[in-house]
């Protein structure tokens, strides 16, 4: 059954109005007609059975039943990503969504190539949200990944420091000893993990020093220096596997 997201705020009784993006998908791409049966996701974990009532610029639907409530990931993964150039940022957002990342914060650090104003523009436009929604539909994820506003490196450290239970890992190509399985294992359960990955130019030594002072653990992904987008894909896959989300 085809699935579409809706904003629960648009629900009036059993009537729901879909966004232009979802409406376009229904009306123009799939060419669904009035009375077609679909599933609607509220983005919070609820899945409903619904029928299309009116096909137009904003499709309206009627909810006819509740299918299921899907639990969130047991150990949410939060990714801080140094800004990458535009296209790579888009791909990383798509892959993180597919791999079940709960939250992604785009981070401006001293050596990033992605332009903060352009990236903030992308955050403000619905470009990234559209990437997330289409990745969710493709992989049948029911709760979209949350994407924060673009913030700078010190703000990211301050934000993550508010949660004492969060395991905070920073992937650094100059870390020679500590590997993921030294800091994560089945007998050291965690309630949440935040990982920080650098932009194409990596993190500076002073950024690393500040993070370490604040209790971040530096981690290696091996002796080879990976491209930024490869590093994120690898780190996310490994952490998700180790916490049981894959
Ligand atoms: N500044 C470096 C490369 C940065 S790679 C240079 O140009 O030589 C971009 C990011 O990928 C890094 O900031 C780091 O977070 C991650 N990364 C790449 N290879 C890694 C490795 N072997 N171990 C840990 N992190 C790595």
Boltz pocket constraint, residues with backbone or C-beta under 6 A from the ligand:
constraints:
  - pocket:
      binder: B
      contacts: [[A, 170], [A, 171], [A, 172], [A, 173], [A, 174], [A, 175], [A, 196], [A, 197], [A, 198], [A, 199], [A, 200], [A, 201], [A, 202], [A, 203], [A, 219], [A, 220], [A, 221], [A, 222], [A, 223], [A, 224], [A, 225], [A, 226], [A, 227], [A, 228], [A, 231], [A, 232]]
      max_distance: 6.0
